Amino acid sequence: MEKSLIDAGMADIEENYKRISEKIACAALKSGRNPEDVRLMAVTKTVESVYINHAISLGAGLIGENRVQEYLGKKDELRLEGVEKHLIGHLQTNKVGKIVGLVDMIDSVDSVKIASEIGKASLKLGITTDVLVEVNIGNEESKFGFDPVRVSESIEQIGEIRGIRVKGLMAIPPVCEQESEVCEFFANMYRMFLDIKAKKSDNIDMNILSMGMSSDYEQAICEGSTMVRVGSALFGKRVY
Ligand SMILES: *Cc1c(COP(=O)(O)O)cnc(C)c1O
C-alpha cells in the first residue's frame, strides 16, 4: 500500500526522534555527563497538531511554542496530558495575560519589564510562573535577550519580583561558520550559568541551561546544556 503524505511524515518523525534521542545520549556520554541530565524539547512552531501529537506519542514530553497566538490556536487539538509546555519566543506585554497559567514555563524573559508583567499576571491567578532568563550571548541587534555583561545584575532584579521563579538561562548563539566558535558561545553561557548558580540568591533556582538547536545541539550538550530545543531536525523543514 502506498503511504499517504501524513504516514510518510509520521515515519520520518519517528525516525528523527529516535536518532536525535540517541545523539543526545551519545553527546552526553562523550562529555562525561549523564544522558538523563539533558532534556529534549520538541519545538513545535508552524507544526500541525497531528504531527505534534505523534511526537508526543513517541515520548516527547516537553514542547516549546514560539507564539502565544499560535499556541492558543492549537492547544485544544493537542494531547497534552503529562506534557510540559514552554513558551520560547519573545513575549509582548499585551500577550502576557493570555499565556500566563497556560504554559509551565516562559523561557524567553528578555527584560525586567516583561518579568514584572508575568509576575503581576501570575499573582492575579494566585500562581507562581517559572521562567528562564534569555541571554543575547552574541550581543546581536537582531536578537532579544539581556546583554551578557548585565545578566548577573538583571537577574538580581528579576529575583525580587513576586509571582515568578527563575529556573535558569536560555540562549540562541549567533550563526557560526566554525564549530569552535559556537562552542565558545556555549561555554560562555555555561560559565555564566555556574556563576549565577554559585551565588545562591533567593528565588533563583539555577537548574536549567537551555541551549542548542537542530544544527548544534550536540555541541551545546558538550558545553553543558541541560535542555536542547529541536524543531526542524525532528519535524522537517518549516513551512511558514
Ligand atoms: C525555532 C526555534 C528553535 C528550533 O530551531 P531548529 O533550528 O528548527 O531546531 C529553538 N529555539 C527557539 C527559540 C526557536 O525559535
PDBQT file of the ligand as one rigid body, heavy atoms in Angstrom, charges set to zero:
ROOT
HETATM    1  C1  LIG A 301      12.595  27.717  16.161  1.00  0.00    +0.000 C 
HETATM    2  C2  LIG A 301      13.345  27.714  17.416  1.00  0.00    +0.000 A 
HETATM    3  C3  LIG A 301      14.117  26.615  17.803  1.00  0.00    +0.000 A 
HETATM    4  C4  LIG A 301      14.309  25.385  16.952  1.00  0.00    +0.000 C 
HETATM    5  O1  LIG A 301      15.016  25.654  15.802  1.00  0.00    +0.000 OA
HETATM    6  P1  LIG A 301      15.546  24.471  14.852  1.00  0.00    +0.000 P 
HETATM    7  O2  LIG A 301      16.765  25.004  14.242  1.00  0.00    +0.000 OA
HETATM    8  O3  LIG A 301      14.454  24.208  13.875  1.00  0.00    +0.000 OA
HETATM    9  O4  LIG A 301      15.795  23.304  15.710  1.00  0.00    +0.000 OA
HETATM   10  C5  LIG A 301      14.752  26.668  19.032  1.00  0.00    +0.000 A 
HETATM   11  N1  LIG A 301      14.635  27.733  19.847  1.00  0.00    +0.000 NA
HETATM   12  C6  LIG A 301      13.899  28.801  19.512  1.00  0.00    +0.000 A 
HETATM   13  C7  LIG A 301      13.807  29.940  20.462  1.00  0.00    +0.000 C 
HETATM   14  C8  LIG A 301      13.237  28.826  18.282  1.00  0.00    +0.000 A 
HETATM   15  O5  LIG A 301      12.520  29.902  17.969  1.00  0.00    +0.000 OA
ENDROOT
TORSDOF 0
